[in-house]
Amino acid sequence: MNVIAEKNVTLAEVKNILKDKKKEYEDAGKELFYEQKRAYDHATKAAKLSMKDAKKLVEEVKAVGLSLSEDQIIKIVDLLPETVDDVRAIFAKERFKYTEEDITKILDVVAHYR
């Protein structure tokens, strides 16, 4: 029996996973499925960081010490926000608000990867 697990990953990781899958399929004389092709194209165009840098940034954002969810961290890494308003947009659905000081901490970490 196959077990399907769900895990949040950055666009850089999606790109890498589908790149490997594409090579595997091509070696077998096959093509990616339509949805996989679309996801690969999107990840290739939208991923701003390499997988190595994305993983490193995830760890650095976690180390900021805020109680960020994995979803929020992934969004921060994928979008690389530049302003306080960009970060607030990521947290728009949250019940509580982060202070400008907290957001500045996030922006300082992200700035090293832009």
C-alpha positions in Angstrom: 0.0 0.0 0.0 1.3 3.4 -1.0 1.2 6.2 1.6 0.9 9.7 0.4 2.5 12.3 2.6 2.0 16.1 2.4 4.9 18.5 3.0 5.2 22.2 2.3 8.2 23.0 0.1 9.6 26.1 -1.6 9.3 26.7 -5.3 13.1 26.0 -5.6 12.5 22.5 -4.1 9.5 22.0 -6.5 11.7 22.9 -9.4 14.4 20.5 -8.3 12.0 17.6 -7.7 10.3 18.1 -11.0 13.6 18.5 -12.8 14.7 15.1 -11.4 11.3 13.6 -12.4 11.6 15.0 -15.9 15.0 13.5 -16.4 13.8 10.2 -15.0 10.8 10.2 -17.4 13.0 11.2 -20.4 15.4 8.4 -19.7 12.4 6.0 -19.8 11.2 7.6 -23.1 8.2 9.3 -21.4 7.1 12.9 -20.8 5.9 14.6 -17.6 2.1 14.8 -17.2 0.4 18.0 -18.2 0.1 19.2 -14.6 3.7 18.4 -13.9 4.9 20.3 -16.9 2.8 23.3 -15.9 4.1 23.2 -12.3 7.7 22.8 -13.6 7.3 25.8 -15.9 5.9 27.9 -13.1 8.6 26.9 -10.6 11.3 27.5 -13.2 10.0 31.0 -13.9 9.0 32.0 -10.3 11.8 30.4 -8.1 14.1 33.3 -7.2 16.6 31.2 -5.2 18.5 28.0 -5.7 17.4 25.0 -3.6 20.4 25.4 -1.4 19.8 29.0 -0.7 16.0 28.4 -0.2 16.7 25.8 2.5 19.3 28.0 4.1 16.8 31.0 4.2 14.1 28.7 5.6 16.4 27.9 8.5 17.4 31.6 9.0 13.8 32.8 9.0 13.0 30.1 11.6 15.9 31.3 13.7 14.4 34.8 13.9 12.4 33.5 16.9 8.9 34.5 15.8 6.1 31.9 16.0 5.8 31.6 12.2 4.0 28.7 10.6 5.7 26.6 8.0 3.3 28.0 5.4 4.3 31.6 6.3 8.0 30.7 6.2 7.6 29.1 2.7 5.7 32.2 1.5 8.4 34.5 2.8 11.1 32.4 1.0 9.2 32.2 -2.2 8.2 35.8 -2.4 11.3 37.5 -0.9 9.4 40.5 0.4 11.1 43.8 0.2 8.9 46.1 2.4 6.9 46.0 5.6 3.7 46.0 3.5 4.9 43.0 1.5 5.3 41.0 4.8 2.0 42.3 6.1 0.3 41.0 3.0 1.7 37.5 3.7 0.2 37.7 7.2 -3.1 39.4 6.1 -5.3 36.5 7.2 -3.7 36.2 10.7 -5.7 37.2 13.8 -2.7 38.8 15.4 -0.4 41.4 14.0 3.4 41.3 14.1 5.1 44.5 15.2 7.1 46.5 12.7 10.2 45.5 14.7 9.4 41.8 14.1 8.8 42.4 10.4 12.1 44.3 10.1 13.9 41.3 11.5 12.4 39.1 8.8 13.3 41.7 6.1 16.9 41.9 7.4 17.3 38.2 7.0 15.6 38.1 3.5 17.7 41.1 2.3 20.8 38.8 2.2 19.2 36.7 -0.5 17.8 39.3 -2.9 
